[in-house]
Amino acid sequence: MTVTLTEKAALKLRTVLYGNSPKNNIAGIRVGVKDGGCNGYEYALNLVKEANNEDVCLEQDNVPIYVDPKSMSLLDGLVIDFVDSLTQSGFTFTNPNATQTCGCGKSFSTANCGGQATPCS
């Protein structure tokens, strides 16, 4: 199971996790997938105070990453990047398991599994 952070994503996450408030009680990020988005699945990226007992725990560049076990097969090989440009700012996802992605890059579908799609709003 691999989830990779680019250098920019790791820097942004470290800034959020350890930045101005060393006592923020945030332990790391949880990465997962939920039903939704216009392609069936939507990425979930959340700051969390602790890992769940079932989470797969990874760490890269001093960023603790917790992966929801139900999402592991859909996220294996995922690369998380951070983009900051005139037209877009935020985390982006490159997923080798995705067979289709939304124009915004926040939802995807796979050949083997299908989530419940919902219209983009």
Secondary structure by P-SEA (a helix, b strand, c coil): cbbbbcaaaaaaaaaaaccccccccccbbbbbccccccccbbbbbbbcccccccccccccccbbbbbcccccccccbbbbbbbbccccbbbbbbcccccccccccccccccccccbbbccc
